[in-house]
Amino acid sequence: MSRRVLFAVVLLTLSVIGHRATAQPTIELRIGGKTQSFSQATLLARRDAADVHVPRDVAYGTSTTYRAVPLADLLNGAALPADSVLEARATDGFAAQLPMDLVRNRDPVTAVAWLAVEDPAQPWPKLPGKPVSAGPFYLVWVGREAASVRSEQWPYQIAQLATQPSPSARWPVLGVDPALPATAPVRAGQSLYITQCLACHRLNHAGSGDAGPDLNVPMNPVEYFQPAELRRYIRDPASVRDWRGRTMPAFPRGQLSDREIDLIVAYPCVHGPTEGWTVRHAK
């Protein structure tokens, strides 16, 4: 190999390495069949980017200000079925199912979703107790009722936002008996389960989350936890069982009431891993 060719190969290799080192993370949007990718720089340079103040930041537990883009603008008015959801997938396997009417809202009287973007030149601090920040992309909420948005609906380290059918339509195993009245407690338990648990845990393989174990395969926690201890474990996992690398957070009463934990626990009742599961028809 001549010196000129060798020199060219070295330059090309260094160029590739330099590009990889400087390439910014991107977020992928799959909205209504259309796929787009955005870098941090692209989003930060948008005309609709603004500084938003979050008085009660769920991830950091404090008041925070972010440079962010209105999520409704990124959805760009796509025509979608009424029961669609926006699935927010994170790099750690977390996958929140967000109702479309919630994420498309622009009225600050309620809660408005913003996609916060970490500026590489001004990195965010590390999350409490974690070696990483909430970036590069974090969904935050502002507005008078932002505090009512549940903790699992503040996904951080987002890699992808994608429109999907409703969880019950996408995974029929999650459904409850359609003959149950609309006011049946088990329906409230199903809704809470999909919002609070399905983001991390699959159930009979149904779901997108991989941050935690399947909650029915091979056994459901209701089979090996005493009722009081299961409720305590959901409230504060470390008070029952703790280990290095545990990611399940505690859920204070401001995020999940005792009644809501009862509804979640009562939702699934296991027949067995190969037979599927049914739901307690609590009246």
C-alpha positions in Angstrom: 0.0 0.0 0.0 1.4 3.4 -1.0 2.0 6.1 1.6 -0.7 8.3 -0.2 -3.3 5.5 0.0 -2.4 4.8 3.7 -2.6 8.5 4.5 -6.1 8.6 2.9 -7.3 5.6 4.9 -6.1 7.1 8.1 -7.8 10.4 7.4 -11.1 8.6 6.5 -10.9 6.6 9.7 -10.3 9.7 11.9 -13.2 11.4 10.1 -15.6 8.6 10.9 -14.4 8.4 14.5 -14.8 12.2 14.8 -18.3 12.1 13.3 -19.4 9.4 15.7 -18.0 11.3 18.6 -19.8 14.5 17.7 -23.1 13.0 16.4 -26.0 14.1 18.6 -28.7 11.8 19.9 -32.0 11.9 17.9 -35.6 11.3 18.8 -37.8 9.4 16.3 -41.4 10.4 15.7 -43.7 7.9 14.1 -47.0 9.8 13.8 -49.9 8.5 11.7 -47.6 6.4 9.5 -45.0 9.1 8.9 -41.6 8.8 10.4 -39.2 11.7 11.2 -36.0 12.0 13.3 -35.0 15.2 15.1 -31.6 16.0 16.7 -31.2 18.2 19.7 -29.9 21.0 17.6 -32.8 20.8 15.2 -35.4 21.0 18.0 -33.6 23.7 19.9 -33.5 25.9 16.7 -37.2 25.6 16.0 -39.3 28.8 16.1 -41.7 27.3 18.5 -39.0 26.4 21.0 -39.4 28.3 24.3 -38.3 28.4 27.9 -40.9 26.7 30.1 -40.9 26.7 33.8 -42.0 23.5 35.6 -42.8 24.3 39.3 -43.1 20.6 40.3 -40.7 18.6 38.2 -41.4 14.8 38.7 -38.0 13.6 37.6 -35.9 16.0 39.6 -38.3 16.7 42.4 -37.8 20.5 42.2 -38.7 23.6 40.3 -36.9 23.6 36.9 -36.8 25.6 33.6 -36.3 23.9 30.3 -35.9 24.8 26.6 -38.7 22.9 25.0 -41.0 22.4 22.0 -44.8 22.1 22.3 -45.6 18.4 21.8 -48.9 19.3 20.0 -46.8 21.1 17.3 -44.7 18.0 16.7 -47.8 15.9 16.3 -48.7 18.3 13.5 -52.5 17.7 13.5 -52.3 14.2 12.2 -55.7 12.5 11.7 -55.8 9.6 14.1 -58.5 7.3 15.5 -60.1 8.7 18.7 -58.8 5.9 20.9 -55.2 6.2 19.7 -52.4 6.7 22.2 -48.9 8.2 22.0 -46.3 5.6 23.1 -43.2 7.2 24.6 -40.3 4.7 24.5 -37.2 5.4 26.6 -33.7 4.1 26.3 -34.1 2.0 29.5 -37.1 0.0 28.3 -39.8 2.3 29.8 -42.8 2.7 27.5 -45.6 5.1 28.6 -49.0 5.0 27.0 -50.2 8.6 26.7 -53.9 9.4 25.8 -54.0 11.5 22.6 -56.5 14.1 24.1 -53.9 14.7 26.8 -50.8 15.2 24.7 -52.6 17.3 22.0 -54.1 19.7 24.5 -53.0 23.3 24.1 -55.2 24.9 26.8 -53.0 26.0 29.8 -56.1 25.9 32.0 -55.5 22.2 32.2 -52.1 20.6 31.3 -49.9 21.1 28.2 -47.2 18.7 27.1 -43.8 20.0 26.1 -40.8 18.1 24.9 -37.8 19.4 26.8 -34.5 19.2 25.0 -31.1 19.0 26.7 -28.6 21.5 25.2 -25.3 19.6 24.8 -23.5 22.9 25.7 -25.4 23.1 29.0 -26.0 19.5 30.2 -28.7 18.9 32.7 -27.8 17.6 36.2 -27.9 13.9 37.0 -31.2 12.6 38.2 -31.4 12.0 42.0 -29.8 8.7 42.8 -29.0 7.9 39.1 -25.8 8.3 37.0 -27.6 9.9 34.1 -29.7 13.0 33.4 -33.3 13.1 32.2 -32.0 14.1 28.7 -31.6 14.3 25.9 -35.4 14.4 25.6 -37.9 14.6 28.4 -41.7 15.1 28.4 -42.8 17.7 30.9 -46.1 19.3 31.7 -47.1 22.9 32.5 -50.5 24.5 33.1 -52.9 24.8 36.0 -53.5 21.1 36.3 -50.0 19.8 35.4 -49.8 18.4 38.9 -52.6 16.0 38.1 -50.6 14.3 35.3 -49.4 11.0 36.7 -45.8 10.4 37.4 -45.4 7.7 34.8 -46.6 10.2 32.2 -43.4 12.2 32.6 -41.1 9.9 30.6 -37.5 10.9 30.3 -34.5 9.8 28.1 -37.1 9.3 25.3 -35.9 7.7 22.1 -39.1 7.4 20.2 -42.7 8.8 20.2 -45.1 6.7 18.2 -48.9 6.7 17.7 -50.4 3.3 18.5 -53.9 1.8 18.9 -55.3 1.9 22.5 -53.6 -0.7 24.8 -56.8 -2.7 25.1 -57.1 -2.9 21.3 -53.4 -3.6 20.8 -53.3 -6.2 23.5 -56.8 -7.8 24.0 -55.5 -9.8 27.0 -55.5 -6.5 28.9 -59.3 -6.1 28.4 -62.0 -6.6 31.1 -65.3 -8.2 30.6 -67.3 -5.9 28.3 -70.5 -6.7 30.2 -69.1 -5.0 33.3 -70.8 -1.6 34.0 -68.8 1.5 33.3 -68.6 2.2 37.0 -67.2 -1.2 38.0 -64.0 -0.7 40.1 -62.1 -3.2 37.9 -62.3 -0.7 35.0 -60.7 2.0 37.2 -58.1 -0.6 38.1 -57.4 -1.4 34.5 -56.9 2.3 33.6 -54.6 2.8 36.5 -52.7 -0.4 35.7 -52.1 0.7 32.1 -50.9 4.1 33.2 -48.8 3.2 36.2 -47.6 -0.3 35.6 -47.6 -1.2 31.9 -44.9 1.4 31.2 -42.4 -0.9 32.9 -44.0 -4.3 33.2 -45.6 -6.5 30.6 -48.6 -8.7 31.6 -48.8 -12.1 30.0 -46.3 -10.7 27.4 -48.7 -7.9 26.6 -47.1 -4.4 26.6 -44.0 -2.6 25.3 -42.1 -1.9 28.5 -39.0 -3.9 29.4 -37.8 -1.9 32.5 -39.3 -4.5 34.9 -40.4 -8.1 34.8 -43.6 -9.5 33.4 -46.3 -9.3 36.2 -47.9 -12.6 35.3 -45.3 -14.8 33.8 -44.4 -17.1 35.4 -46.3 -15.9 38.5 -48.3 -12.9 39.5 -47.3 -11.0 42.7 -50.7 -11.5 44.2 -49.8 -15.2 44.4 -46.6 -14.8 46.4 -47.0 -11.6 48.3 -49.2 -11.2 51.4 -51.8 -8.5 50.6 -50.5 -5.9 53.1 -46.9 -6.5 52.0 -47.8 -6.2 48.3 -49.4 -2.8 49.0 -46.4 -1.8 51.0 -44.1 -2.9 48.2 -45.9 -0.8 45.6 -45.9 2.2 47.9 -42.2 1.9 48.8 -40.2 -1.0 47.2 -37.1 -0.4 49.2 -39.0 -0.9 52.5 -39.7 -4.5 51.5 -37.0 -5.6 49.2 -34.0 -3.6 47.8 -31.1 -4.5 45.6 -28.4 -2.9 43.5 -29.8 -1.6 40.3 -33.4 -1.4 41.5 -35.3 1.0 39.2 -38.8 0.8 40.6 -39.5 4.1 42.4 -41.6 4.7 45.5 -45.1 6.1 44.9 -46.0 8.6 47.6 -49.7 9.2 48.3 -49.7 12.4 46.2 -49.0 10.2 43.2 -50.9 7.1 44.1 -53.5 6.9 46.9 -54.2 3.8 49.1 -57.5 3.4 47.2 -55.8 3.5 43.9 -53.2 0.8 45.0 -56.2 -1.3 46.0 -57.7 -1.0 42.6 -54.5 -1.9 40.9 -54.0 -5.0 43.1 -57.6 -6.1 42.4 -57.3 -5.8 38.7 -55.6 -9.0 37.6 -56.2 -12.4 39.0 -54.1 -15.3 37.6 -55.4 -18.6 36.2 -51.9 -19.6 35.1 -49.2 -18.5 32.7 -50.5 -20.8 29.9 -54.2 -20.2 30.5 -54.1 -16.4 30.5 -55.9 -14.5 33.2 -59.3 -13.2 34.2 -60.4 -10.2 36.3 -62.0 -10.1 39.6 -65.5 -8.9 39.0 -65.6 -6.6 42.1 -68.9 -4.9 42.6 
